[in-house]
Amino acid sequence: MRTRLVTVLLAVIAALMVIPGTAAADAPGGENLNGQIRQPTTIEGLDITVYEGFDGDEVIGEATTDSEGKWEVGLPGPGDYRVVLDEDTVPDEYVVPEKPGSELEVSVRQDQQRTVVFRLVTPAEAAEESKEASQEATEGEDGGAGGGDAAGGEEDAAAPAAEPGASFGETFVQLTVAGLTFGLIIAVSSVGLSLIFGTTRMINFAHGDMVTFGAFMAMMFANMTLFSSLHEVFEGIPVLDFVFNPLVLGLLLAVVLGGALGAGLERFLWRPLRARNVALIQMFIVTIGFSLVLRHVLLVVFGARRDKYAQFRIQEPWELGPVSITPRDAAIMAVAVVVLVLVASMLQFTRMGKAMRAVADNRDLAESSGIDVNRVTLYVWGLGGALSALGGVLYGLNATVHWQMGFHLLLLMFAAVILGGLGTAYGAMAGGIVIGLVAMLSTLWFSPQLMNVWALGIMILVLLVRPQGILGRRERVG
């Protein structure tokens, strides 16, 4: 009965917190248009203008490509926009091909960061493309020209857009890969949440903002001049080149700081509260307050603007049969799988891992058996903080980094924990993967805006059949 009451309370409060927050998310300019002109090479000094509406003349913003060919224009809100590349600023050795051309029409959803792709080619390549197009027209190719979205390359947390002309099977495989990536991110982020609940029976609503904390710490360190200088020193040396990559160093430091944040909260906040016999419901309210404090401190320090890790703004995908995956997403999946395997091995085979499972099983019995419960709880909070920070870095690589990213992911993390079984780390892993797959695959038939709805719907259906969750243990209370 207690488990069911906790589940219902968790679901209701999570919905009340997340739904209003999502509607107001990123009010100060959540939408933007961005891109990187790098074909055949990165070109600096290209002027780009954004107009409101497909036929409008009102200028929304202007940008000039930097030394890496990147540009960005903030938008006043969702809607239709016309993006124009000034061909007079294109160097003489390049031209803009007829398709997609120098003028693109783009529709932007709420809170969307839309990547617009302009191509530059040599005059010889342009002539060859024009010749091929003429031959196709002569052969009677009914292309249904127009209506295609020339501004491809969108990078968002939503489901990836299907390639034009892709079959159902190809789209299914592509969405499965995207779902596995998203599910592994949720799994890494939610393991700590499940461990904390298992050992302390406390619901940590600040966990989502600890995810955001990790993402921002990694970005801050990755952008430091010191790390960039170190990378230049070891550039070209295979192993050292990777080790001293600014993002790798930033990720490692973010994980360390995330672990320190979790351990510090346990040592200086939750342990004193438990010593004073503060009720769980009161500590639960404290987690909500701390989440608000941490979230808005990050907002004040880093601002409301969305950003991406500099090394991973735009990448050429790898074509592996029917699967198209970027090196970034492949790295995310590899890191997540390795970390989950290491965490599972630690819980299963190490002395501390066995102690964590013992405390989660029965705290009083573990303490009477000689286990230092306070020490175990400190390690659990440290591990939970480190994993949440790592999940934030992976989520930032997959989508964008902004002050409410972890808050938006929090409901899905709770869903993964509840679906897998409250208090079990293995359940959080399994639940996260299921939630990610269902969310992405639902876009085959329904609007991407409803992807989280179907993920939560599957959670409800599974709990109706198996109330203890996928890997939870049936308990008799009373």
Order of alpha helices (4+ residues) and beta strands (2+ residues): alpha-beta-beta-beta-beta-beta-beta-beta-alpha-alpha-alpha-alpha-alpha-alpha-alpha-alpha-beta-beta-alpha-alpha-alpha-alpha-alpha-alpha-alpha
